[in-house]
């Protein structure tokens, strides 16, 4: 989670909001929430497309 927060420059609660809304796909491994690199890339790409 800290790496995703840093990459997106967003707060922890905002990242969890994105996960809950389905905008940022993730999975749970044990007690940890994991966000695949490809999910992060897809989210950033979609935001860039919206801005263009």
CHARMM internal coordinates of N, CA and C (Angstrom, degrees):
IC EDIT
DIST 1 N 1 CA 1.4382
DIST 1 CA 1 C 1.5308
ANGL 1 N 1 CA 1 C 112.35
DIST 1 C 2 N 1.3261
ANGL 1 CA 1 C 2 N 119.59
DIHE 1 N 1 CA 1 C 2 N -43.32
DIST 2 N 2 CA 1.4735
ANGL 1 C 2 N 2 CA 118.26
DIHE 1 CA 1 C 2 N 2 CA 179.93
DIST 2 CA 2 C 1.5294
ANGL 2 N 2 CA 2 C 113.15
DIHE 1 C 2 N 2 CA 2 C -58.96
DIST 2 C 3 N 1.3304
ANGL 2 CA 2 C 3 N 116.88
DIHE 2 N 2 CA 2 C 3 N -35.75
DIST 3 N 3 CA 1.4592
ANGL 2 C 3 N 3 CA 119.81
DIHE 2 CA 2 C 3 N 3 CA -179.96
DIST 3 CA 3 C 1.5235
ANGL 3 N 3 CA 3 C 110.87
DIHE 2 C 3 N 3 CA 3 C -66.45
DIST 3 C 4 N 1.3226
ANGL 3 CA 3 C 4 N 117.00
DIHE 3 N 3 CA 3 C 4 N -40.57
DIST 4 N 4 CA 1.4692
ANGL 3 C 4 N 4 CA 121.11
DIHE 3 CA 3 C 4 N 4 CA 178.98
DIST 4 CA 4 C 1.5222
ANGL 4 N 4 CA 4 C 109.82
DIHE 3 C 4 N 4 CA 4 C -67.65
DIST 4 C 5 N 1.3137
ANGL 4 CA 4 C 5 N 116.86
DIHE 4 N 4 CA 4 C 5 N -42.40
DIST 5 N 5 CA 1.4663
ANGL 4 C 5 N 5 CA 120.57
DIHE 4 CA 4 C 5 N 5 CA 177.77
DIST 5 CA 5 C 1.5231
ANGL 5 N 5 CA 5 C 110.45
DIHE 4 C 5 N 5 CA 5 C -58.64
DIST 5 C 6 N 1.3231
ANGL 5 CA 5 C 6 N 116.60
DIHE 5 N 5 CA 5 C 6 N -42.93
DIST 6 N 6 CA 1.4621
ANGL 5 C 6 N 6 CA 120.89
DIHE 5 CA 5 C 6 N 6 CA -179.98
DIST 6 CA 6 C 1.5270
ANGL 6 N 6 CA 6 C 111.26
DIHE 5 C 6 N 6 CA 6 C -68.39
DIST 6 C 7 N 1.3308
ANGL 6 CA 6 C 7 N 116.82
DIHE 6 N 6 CA 6 C 7 N -42.79
DIST 7 N 7 CA 1.4619
ANGL 6 C 7 N 7 CA 120.46
DIHE 6 CA 6 C 7 N 7 CA -178.65
DIST 7 CA 7 C 1.5222
ANGL 7 N 7 CA 7 C 111.89
DIHE 6 C 7 N 7 CA 7 C -63.63
DIST 7 C 8 N 1.3271
ANGL 7 CA 7 C 8 N 116.36
DIHE 7 N 7 CA 7 C 8 N -39.45
DIST 8 N 8 CA 1.4674
ANGL 7 C 8 N 8 CA 120.45
DIHE 7 CA 7 C 8 N 8 CA -178.78
DIST 8 CA 8 C 1.5320
ANGL 8 N 8 CA 8 C 112.59
DIHE 7 C 8 N 8 CA 8 C -91.23
DIST 8 C 9 N 1.3339
ANGL 8 CA 8 C 9 N 115.52
DIHE 8 N 8 CA 8 C 9 N -11.11
DIST 9 N 9 CA 1.4688
ANGL 8 C 9 N 9 CA 121.21
DIHE 8 CA 8 C 9 N 9 CA -175.57
DIST 9 CA 9 C 1.5267
ANGL 9 N 9 CA 9 C 110.63
DIHE 8 C 9 N 9 CA 9 C 54.00
DIST 9 C 10 N 1.3320
ANGL 9 CA 9 C 10 N 113.74
DIHE 9 N 9 CA 9 C 10 N 50.33
DIST 10 N 10 CA 1.4665
ANGL 9 C 10 N 10 CA 122.19
DIHE 9 CA 9 C 10 N 10 CA 179.54
DIST 10 CA 10 C 1.5147
ANGL 10 N 10 CA 10 C 109.21
DIHE 9 C 10 N 10 CA 10 C -127.73
DIST 10 C 11 N 1.3144
ANGL 10 CA 10 C 11 N 114.34
DIHE 10 N 10 CA 10 C 11 N 159.49
DIST 11 N 11 CA 1.4617
ANGL 10 C 11 N 11 CA 119.62
DIHE 10 CA 10 C 11 N 11 CA 177.68
DIST 11 CA 11 C 1.5260
ANGL 11 N 11 CA 11 C 110.12
DIHE 10 C 11 N 11 CA 11 C -75.12
DIST 11 C 12 N 1.3126
ANGL 11 CA 11 C 12 N 115.07
DIHE 11 N 11 CA 11 C 12 N 163.78
DIST 12 N 12 CA 1.4576
ANGL 11 C 12 N 12 CA 121.83
DIHE 11 CA 11 C 12 N 12 CA 178.11
DIST 12 CA 12 C 1.5249
ANGL 12 N 12 CA 12 C 110.96
DIHE 11 C 12 N 12 CA 12 C -58.54
DIST 12 C 13 N 1.3134
ANGL 12 CA 12 C 13 N 116.92
DIHE 12 N 12 CA 12 C 13 N -43.92
DIST 13 N 13 CA 1.4711
ANGL 12 C 13 N 13 CA 120.09
DIHE 12 CA 12 C 13 N 13 CA -178.37
DIST 13 CA 13 C 1.5215
ANGL 13 N 13 CA 13 C 111.47
DIHE 12 C 13 N 13 CA 13 C -65.79
DIST 13 C 14 N 1.3257
ANGL 13 CA 13 C 14 N 118.13
DIHE 13 N 13 CA 13 C 14 N -36.05
DIST 14 N 14 CA 1.4704
ANGL 13 C 14 N 14 CA 121.14
DIHE 13 CA 13 C 14 N 14 CA 178.26
DIST 14 CA 14 C 1.5185
ANGL 14 N 14 CA 14 C 110.45
DIHE 13 C 14 N 14 CA 14 C -67.16
DIST 14 C 15 N 1.3220
ANGL 14 CA 14 C 15 N 117.92
DIHE 14 N 14 CA 14 C 15 N -40.84
DIST 15 N 15 CA 1.4639
ANGL 14 C 15 N 15 CA 121.03
DIHE 14 CA 14 C 15 N 15 CA 177.89
DIST 15 CA 15 C 1.5294
ANGL 15 N 15 CA 15 C 109.74
DIHE 14 C 15 N 15 CA 15 C -63.33
DIST 15 C 16 N 1.3244
ANGL 15 CA 15 C 16 N 117.39
DIHE 15 N 15 CA 15 C 16 N -42.97
DIST 16 N 16 CA 1.4676
ANGL 15 C 16 N 16 CA 119.59
DIHE 15 CA 15 C 16 N 16 CA 177.08
DIST 16 CA 16 C 1.5187
ANGL 16 N 16 CA 16 C 111.58
DIHE 15 C 16 N 16 CA 16 C -64.76
DIST 16 C 17 N 1.3180
ANGL 16 CA 16 C 17 N 118.81
DIHE 16 N 16 CA 16 C 17 N -33.82
DIST 17 N 17 CA 1.4731
ANGL 16 C 17 N 17 CA 121.77
DIHE 16 CA 16 C 17 N 17 CA 174.81
DIST 17 CA 17 C 1.5279
ANGL 17 N 17 CA 17 C 110.30
DIHE 16 C 17 N 17 CA 17 C -61.45
DIST 17 C 18 N 1.3243
ANGL 17 CA 17 C 18 N 116.52
DIHE 17 N 17 CA 17 C 18 N -42.44
DIST 18 N 18 CA 1.4665
ANGL 17 C 18 N 18 CA 120.68
DIHE 17 CA 17 C 18 N 18 CA 178.17
DIST 18 CA 18 C 1.5207
ANGL 18 N 18 CA 18 C 110.93
DIHE 17 C 18 N 18 CA 18 C -63.98
DIST 18 C 19 N 1.3200
ANGL 18 CA 18 C 19 N 117.31
DIHE 18 N 18 CA 18 C 19 N -39.07
DIST 19 N 19 CA 1.4637
ANGL 18 C 19 N 19 CA 121.39
DIHE 18 CA 18 C 19 N 19 CA 178.17
DIST 19 CA 19 C 1.5245
ANGL 19 N 19 CA 19 C 110.06
DIHE 18 C 19 N 19 CA 19 C -65.31
DIST 19 C 20 N 1.3342
ANGL 19 CA 19 C 20 N 116.87
DIHE 19 N 19 CA 19 C 20 N -46.97
DIST 20 N 20 CA 1.4678
ANGL 19 C 20 N 20 CA 120.75
DIHE 19 CA 19 C 20 N 20 CA -179.58
DIST 20 CA 20 C 1.5252
ANGL 20 N 20 CA 20 C 112.22
DIHE 19 C 20 N 20 CA 20 C -61.74
DIST 20 C 21 N 1.3280
ANGL 20 CA 20 C 21 N 116.72
DIHE 20 N 20 CA 20 C 21 N -36.75
DIST 21 N 21 CA 1.4651
ANGL 20 C 21 N 21 CA 120.50
DIHE 20 CA 20 C 21 N 21 CA -178.37
DIST 21 CA 21 C 1.5225
ANGL 21 N 21 CA 21 C 112.20
DIHE 20 C 21 N 21 CA 21 C -76.91
DIST 21 C 22 N 1.3400
ANGL 21 CA 21 C 22 N 117.15
DIHE 21 N 21 CA 21 C 22 N -13.62
DIST 22 N 22 CA 1.4560
ANGL 21 C 22 N 22 CA 121.13
DIHE 21 CA 21 C 22 N 22 CA -178.98
DIST 22 CA 22 C 1.5172
ANGL 22 N 22 CA 22 C 113.34
DIHE 21 C 22 N 22 CA 22 C 89.89
DIST 22 C 23 N 1.3153
ANGL 22 CA 22 C 23 N 117.37
DIHE 22 N 22 CA 22 C 23 N -0.05
DIST 23 N 23 CA 1.4623
ANGL 22 C 23 N 23 CA 121.21
DIHE 22 CA 22 C 23 N 23 CA -179.79
DIST 23 CA 23 C 1.5272
ANGL 23 N 23 CA 23 C 111.89
DIHE 22 C 23 N 23 CA 23 C -70.88
DIST 23 C 24 N 1.3224
ANGL 23 CA 23 C 24 N 116.26
DIHE 23 N 23 CA 23 C 24 N -25.92
DIST 24 N 24 CA 1.4638
ANGL 23 C 24 N 24 CA 121.56
DIHE 23 CA 23 C 24 N 24 CA -179.47
DIST 24 CA 24 C 1.5305
ANGL 24 N 24 CA 24 C 107.84
DIHE 23 C 24 N 24 CA 24 C -127.50
DIST 24 C 25 N 1.3395
ANGL 24 CA 24 C 25 N 116.96
DIHE 24 N 24 CA 24 C 25 N 95.20
DIST 25 N 25 CA 1.4709
ANGL 24 C 25 N 25 CA 120.08
DIHE 24 CA 24 C 25 N 25 CA -177.84
DIST 25 CA 25 C 1.5294
ANGL 25 N 25 CA 25 C 112.03
DIHE 24 C 25 N 25 CA 25 C -62.75
DIST 25 C 26 N 1.3221
ANGL 25 CA 25 C 26 N 114.94
DIHE 25 N 25 CA 25 C 26 N 142.32
DIST 26 N 26 CA 1.4584
ANGL 25 C 26 N 26 CA 121.08
DIHE 25 CA 25 C 26 N 26 CA 179.95
DIST 26 CA 26 C 1.5211
ANGL 26 N 26 CA 26 C 108.96
DIHE 25 C 26 N 26 CA 26 C -151.95
DIST 26 C 27 N 1.3235
ANGL 26 CA 26 C 27 N 115.35
DIHE 26 N 26 CA 26 C 27 N 175.16
DIST 27 N 27 CA 1.4614
ANGL 26 C 27 N 27 CA 120.63
DIHE 26 CA 26 C 27 N 27 CA 176.08
DIST 27 CA 27 C 1.5206
ANGL 27 N 27 CA 27 C 108.30
DIHE 26 C 27 N 27 CA 27 C -145.17
DIST 27 C 28 N 1.3232
ANGL 27 CA 27 C 28 N 115.36
DIHE 27 N 27 CA 27 C 28 N 163.76
DIST 28 N 28 CA 1.4513
ANGL 27 C 28 N 28 CA 121.11
DIHE 27 CA 27 C 28 N 28 CA 179.27
DIST 28 CA 28 C 1.5203
ANGL 28 N 28 CA 28 C 109.66
DIHE 27 C 28 N 28 CA 28 C -105.84
DIST 28 C 29 N 1.3229
ANGL 28 CA 28 C 29 N 115.30
DIHE 28 N 28 CA 28 C 29 N 131.62
DIST 29 N 29 CA 1.4631
ANGL 28 C 29 N 29 CA 122.26
DIHE 28 CA 28 C 29 N 29 CA 176.20
DIST 29 CA 29 C 1.5193
ANGL 29 N 29 CA 29 C 105.78
DIHE 28 C 29 N 29 CA 29 C -120.91
DIST 29 C 30 N 1.3208
ANGL 29 CA 29 C 30 N 116.32
DIHE 29 N 29 CA 29 C 30 N 104.35
DIST 30 N 30 CA 1.4682
ANGL 29 C 30 N 30 CA 119.40
DIHE 29 CA 29 C 30 N 30 CA -173.95
DIST 30 CA 30 C 1.5189
ANGL 30 N 30 CA 30 C 108.69
DIHE 29 C 30 N 30 CA 30 C 66.34
DIST 30 C 31 N 1.3273
ANGL 30 CA 30 C 31 N 116.24
DIHE 30 N 30 CA 30 C 31 N -119.98
DIST 31 N 31 CA 1.4648
ANGL 30 C 31 N 31 CA 120.15
DIHE 30 CA 30 C 31 N 31 CA 177.92
DIST 31 CA 31 C 1.5272
ANGL 31 N 31 CA 31 C 112.41
DIHE 30 C 31 N 31 CA 31 C -103.34
DIST 31 C 32 N 1.3286
ANGL 31 CA 31 C 32 N 116.03
DIHE 31 N 31 CA 31 C 32 N 6.63
DIST 32 N 32 CA 1.4590
ANGL 31 C 32 N 32 CA 120.78
DIHE 31 CA 31 C 32 N 32 CA -176.26
DIST 32 CA 32 C 1.5244
ANGL 32 N 32 CA 32 C 111.67
DIHE 31 C 32 N 32 CA 32 C -103.30
DIST 32 C 33 N 1.3011
ANGL 32 CA 32 C 33 N 116.37
DIHE 32 N 32 CA 32 C 33 N 140.64
DIST 33 N 33 CA 1.4542
ANGL 32 C 33 N 33 CA 122.65
DIHE 32 CA 32 C 33 N 33 CA 174.62
DIST 33 CA 33 C 1.5243
ANGL 33 N 33 CA 33 C 107.68
DIHE 32 C 33 N 33 CA 33 C -91.57
DIST 33 C 34 N 1.3173
ANGL 33 CA 33 C 34 N 117.48
DIHE 33 N 33 CA 33 C 34 N 126.36
DIST 34 N 34 CA 1.4570
ANGL 33 C 34 N 34 CA 122.52
DIHE 33 CA 33 C 34 N 34 CA -178.31
DIST 34 CA 34 C 1.5266
ANGL 34 N 34 CA 34 C 109.79
DIHE 33 C 34 N 34 CA 34 C -115.56
DIST 34 C 35 N 1.3149
ANGL 34 CA 34 C 35 N 115.44
DIHE 34 N 34 CA 34 C 35 N 136.83
DIST 35 N 35 CA 1.4585
ANGL 34 C 35 N 35 CA 121.50
DIHE 34 CA 34 C 35 N 35 CA 177.76
DIST 35 CA 35 C 1.5234
ANGL 35 N 35 CA 35 C 106.70
DIHE 34 C 35 N 35 CA 35 C -120.87
DIST 35 C 36 N 1.3337
ANGL 35 CA 35 C 36 N 117.24
DIHE 35 N 35 CA 35 C 36 N 111.06
DIST 36 N 36 CA 1.4606
ANGL 35 C 36 N 36 CA 119.88
DIHE 35 CA 35 C 36 N 36 CA -179.23
DIST 36 CA 36 C 1.5326
ANGL 36 N 36 CA 36 C 111.62
DIHE 35 C 36 N 36 CA 36 C -61.46
DIST 36 C 37 N 1.3067
ANGL 36 CA 36 C 37 N 116.34
DIHE 36 N 36 CA 36 C 37 N 148.03
DIST 37 N 37 CA 1.4608
ANGL 36 C 37 N 37 CA 121.69
DIHE 36 CA 36 C 37 N 37 CA 179.82
DIST 37 CA 37 C 1.5274
ANGL 37 N 37 CA 37 C 109.94
DIHE 36 C 37 N 37 CA 37 C -57.49
DIST 37 C 38 N 1.3212
ANGL 37 CA 37 C 38 N 117.37
DIHE 37 N 37 CA 37 C 38 N -38.91
DIST 38 N 38 CA 1.4636
ANGL 37 C 38 N 38 CA 120.52
DIHE 37 CA 37 C 38 N 38 CA -179.66
DIST 38 CA 38 C 1.5246
ANGL 38 N 38 CA 38 C 111.78
DIHE 37 C 38 N 38 CA 38 C -64.55
DIST 38 C 39 N 1.3285
ANGL 38 CA 38 C 39 N 117.64
DIHE 38 N 38 CA 38 C 39 N -34.46
DIST 39 N 39 CA 1.4669
ANGL 38 C 39 N 39 CA 120.78
DIHE 38 CA 38 C 39 N 39 CA 175.91
DIST 39 CA 39 C 1.5189
ANGL 39 N 39 CA 39 C 110.32
DIHE 38 C 39 N 39 CA 39 C -63.91
DIST 39 C 40 N 1.3073
ANGL 39 CA 39 C 40 N 115.81
DIHE 39 N 39 CA 39 C 40 N -42.61
DIST 40 N 40 CA 1.4602
ANGL 39 C 40 N 40 CA 120.49
DIHE 39 CA 39 C 40 N 40 CA 179.00
DIST 40 CA 40 C 1.5231
ANGL 40 N 40 CA 40 C 110.63
DIHE 39 C 40 N 40 CA 40 C -64.42
DIST 40 C 41 N 1.3221
ANGL 40 CA 40 C 41 N 117.07
DIHE 40 N 40 CA 40 C 41 N -44.58
DIST 41 N 41 CA 1.4687
ANGL 40 C 41 N 41 CA 121.14
DIHE 40 CA 40 C 41 N 41 CA 178.11
DIST 41 CA 41 C 1.5252
ANGL 41 N 41 CA 41 C 111.28
DIHE 40 C 41 N 41 CA 41 C -61.37
DIST 41 C 42 N 1.3349
ANGL 41 CA 41 C 42 N 117.32
DIHE 41 N 41 CA 41 C 42 N -42.62
DIST 42 N 42 CA 1.4615
ANGL 41 C 42 N 42 CA 121.09
DIHE 41 CA 41 C 42 N 42 CA 179.71
DIST 42 CA 42 C 1.5223
ANGL 42 N 42 CA 42 C 111.30
DIHE 41 C 42 N 42 CA 42 C -63.63
DIST 42 C 43 N 1.3218
ANGL 42 CA 42 C 43 N 116.05
DIHE 42 N 42 CA 42 C 43 N -41.33
DIST 43 N 43 CA 1.4653
ANGL 42 C 43 N 43 CA 119.88
DIHE 42 CA 42 C 43 N 43 CA 178.97
DIST 43 CA 43 C 1.5293
ANGL 43 N 43 CA 43 C 110.43
DIHE 42 C 43 N 43 CA 43 C -62.82
DIST 43 C 44 N 1.3225
ANGL 43 CA 43 C 44 N 116.81
DIHE 43 N 43 CA 43 C 44 N -46.98
DIST 44 N 44 CA 1.4682
ANGL 43 C 44 N 44 CA 120.55
DIHE 43 CA 43 C 44 N 44 CA -179.78
DIST 44 CA 44 C 1.5256
ANGL 44 N 44 CA 44 C 110.19
DIHE 43 C 44 N 44 CA 44 C -63.43
DIST 44 C 45 N 1.3253
ANGL 44 CA 44 C 45 N 117.25
DIHE 44 N 44 CA 44 C 45 N -42.42
DIST 45 N 45 CA 1.4647
ANGL 44 C 45 N 45 CA 121.07
DIHE 44 CA 44 C 45 N 45 CA 179.22
DIST 45 CA 45 C 1.5298
ANGL 45 N 45 CA 45 C 111.32
DIHE 44 C 45 N 45 CA 45 C -61.42
DIST 45 C 46 N 1.3318
ANGL 45 CA 45 C 46 N 117.10
DIHE 45 N 45 CA 45 C 46 N -42.70
DIST 46 N 46 CA 1.4715
ANGL 45 C 46 N 46 CA 120.00
DIHE 45 CA 45 C 46 N 46 CA 179.74
DIST 46 CA 46 C 1.5236
ANGL 46 N 46 CA 46 C 111.10
DIHE 45 C 46 N 46 CA 46 C -64.80
DIST 46 C 47 N 1.3452
ANGL 46 CA 46 C 47 N 117.20
DIHE 46 N 46 CA 46 C 47 N -37.01
DIST 47 N 47 CA 1.4558
ANGL 46 C 47 N 47 CA 120.44
DIHE 46 CA 46 C 47 N 47 CA 177.96
DIST 47 CA 47 C 1.5227
ANGL 47 N 47 CA 47 C 111.24
DIHE 46 C 47 N 47 CA 47 C -67.84
DIST 47 C 48 N 1.3287
ANGL 47 CA 47 C 48 N 117.11
DIHE 47 N 47 CA 47 C 48 N -36.99
DIST 48 N 48 CA 1.4627
ANGL 47 C 48 N 48 CA 120.79
DIHE 47 CA 47 C 48 N 48 CA 176.88
DIST 48 CA 48 C 1.5238
ANGL 48 N 48 CA 48 C 110.72
DIHE 47 C 48 N 48 CA 48 C -66.46
DIST 48 C 49 N 1.3209
ANGL 48 CA 48 C 49 N 116.72
DIHE 48 N 48 CA 48 C 49 N -38.27
DIST 49 N 49 CA 1.4758
ANGL 48 C 49 N 49 CA 120.48
DIHE 48 CA 48 C 49 N 49 CA 177.91
DIST 49 CA 49 C 1.5256
ANGL 49 N 49 CA 49 C 110.95
DIHE 48 C 49 N 49 CA 49 C -64.69
DIST 49 C 50 N 1.3241
ANGL 49 CA 49 C 50 N 117.22
DIHE 49 N 49 CA 49 C 50 N -40.25
DIST 50 N 50 CA 1.4672
ANGL 49 C 50 N 50 CA 121.70
DIHE 49 CA 49 C 50 N 50 CA 178.03
DIST 50 CA 50 C 1.5157
ANGL 50 N 50 CA 50 C 111.19
DIHE 49 C 50 N 50 CA 50 C -63.40
DIST 50 C 51 N 1.3117
ANGL 50 CA 50 C 51 N 116.43
DIHE 50 N 50 CA 50 C 51 N -37.48
DIST 51 N 51 CA 1.4723
ANGL 50 C 51 N 51 CA 121.13
DIHE 50 CA 50 C 51 N 51 CA -176.41
DIST 51 CA 51 C 1.5315
ANGL 51 N 51 CA 51 C 111.59
DIHE 50 C 51 N 51 CA 51 C -75.75
DIST 51 C 52 N 1.3135
ANGL 51 CA 51 C 52 N 117.21
DIHE 51 N 51 CA 51 C 52 N -21.45
DIST 52 N 52 CA 1.4784
ANGL 51 C 52 N 52 CA 120.20
DIHE 51 CA 51 C 52 N 52 CA -176.35
DIST 52 CA 52 C 1.5081
ANGL 52 N 52 CA 52 C 112.51
DIHE 51 C 52 N 52 CA 52 C -79.93
END
COOR INIT
IC SEED 1 N 1 CA 1 C
IC BUILD
